[in-house]
């Protein structure tokens, strides 16, 4: 299983599935990350956290802990 945390800078991936549940999953979905959406990894902070992503035409910063819950293909 490949998660968003494993994606390298410059790659574009599609969301296959969201793991986890409750308020955390709801927050991720509210940010526009849903099944089938393409995500481009723009850059990663020097210490590896957070990641900067392009999703649905806007920029989003996401912690690695949250990125681990997003399965991509």
C-alpha positions in Angstrom: 0.0 0.0 0.0 1.4 3.4 -1.1 0.4 6.4 0.9 0.8 10.1 0.2 3.6 10.2 2.7 5.7 8.0 0.3 5.3 10.2 -2.7 8.3 12.2 -3.9 8.5 15.9 -4.7 7.3 16.6 -8.3 5.0 13.5 -8.5 1.3 13.6 -9.2 -0.9 10.8 -7.7 -4.6 10.0 -7.5 -6.3 9.3 -4.2 -7.4 5.7 -4.0 -8.8 5.5 -0.5 -8.9 7.4 2.8 -8.1 5.4 6.0 -8.9 6.4 9.6 -12.2 7.7 10.8 -14.1 10.2 12.8 -13.2 13.9 12.8 -9.7 13.4 11.2 -11.1 11.7 8.1 -13.9 14.4 7.9 -11.2 17.2 8.1 -9.2 15.6 5.3 -12.3 15.4 3.1 -13.3 19.0 4.0 -9.9 20.0 2.6 -10.9 18.6 -0.8 -9.0 15.3 -0.6 -11.5 12.7 -1.8 -11.3 9.5 -3.8 -10.1 10.1 -7.4 -8.7 13.6 -6.8 -5.2 14.2 -8.2 -2.6 15.6 -5.8 0.7 17.2 -6.9 3.5 17.2 -4.3 5.1 20.6 -4.6 7.7 20.5 -1.8 8.5 19.1 1.6 9.8 21.1 4.5 13.5 20.6 5.3 12.8 18.4 8.3 10.2 16.4 6.3 7.1 17.9 7.9 4.7 19.3 6.6 4.3 18.6 2.9 3.1 21.3 0.5 0.5 20.0 -2.0 -1.6 21.3 -5.0 -5.1 19.9 -4.7 -8.0 21.1 -6.9 -6.2 24.3 -7.9 -5.1 25.5 -4.5 -2.1 25.0 -2.2 -2.4 22.9 0.9 0.1 22.0 3.7 -0.4 18.6 5.3 1.3 16.9 8.1 3.0 13.5 7.4 0.7 11.9 10.1 -2.3 12.9 8.0 -0.6 12.0 4.7 -0.2 8.5 6.0 -4.0 8.0 6.1 -4.3 8.8 2.3 -3.8 5.8 0.1 -2.7 6.7 -3.4 -2.2 5.0 -6.8 
